[in-house]
Amino acid sequence: MFIAGNWKMNGTVAQARDLAQALVNGLPDGAPATAIFPPAIHLAAVHDIIKDSPIFMGGQDCSSAENGAHTGDLSVAMLADIGARGVIVGHSERRTDHGESNEAILGKVKAAQSAGLGAVLCVGETLDERQSGRAETVVQSQLAACLPTTFDSGSVVIAYEPVWAIGTGMVATVQDISAMHSMIRQWLQAHRPEIADTFILYGGSVKAANAADVFGADEVGGALVGGASLKSDDFLGIIAAAMKA
């Protein structure tokens, strides 16, 4: 299992340090691979706390450009230099808030690969797309457009996040999760065999209370956790559920 916490745009430096320290102190022996993705401005402070622990750190986004006149952006080299080992790419909030296209996301995945960073590629459908029966088609098109055809370095993890379940308290049924994750696995085996065995994470209002059910679904290899990752007890509870799965 792989458990990742996306802190999104939350917290002060002091709060980031406290949360990171609580996770370091509370991480049980034998915990699954665990990563946290703080806001960019907190990466250095968080790295100071976790650098000698099993927890690793990543960025919430990156630029596809190596450097230059890209005000406000962060290159993969900058992320790697500050201690990041991965980056979230293509989150629905980036797609919606910043109009990121599949083409732009592909560029970011390639950039992460070039720096040896692990990319967590997010895919998922809206409520309208699900209700109209297009959920699987939408996710397949995102996978096809956002994944390179060759993989030189770095790893790629897929995070299935139904857009309608992010931050809403709604969670897809175990049957829905199993069906989508199984489809993603089959698609990878057929079209991107080099990463066919990668983790497929579920994201979308995962909490300690529902984590056991989520982890019981077919082909679920962990979780990309949003709001619940901001409270150490909740996040550690999800890790505990993963250890029992």
Order of alpha helices (4+ residues) and beta strands (2+ residues): beta-alpha-beta-alpha-beta-alpha-beta-alpha-alpha-beta-alpha-alpha-beta-alpha-beta-alpha-beta-alpha
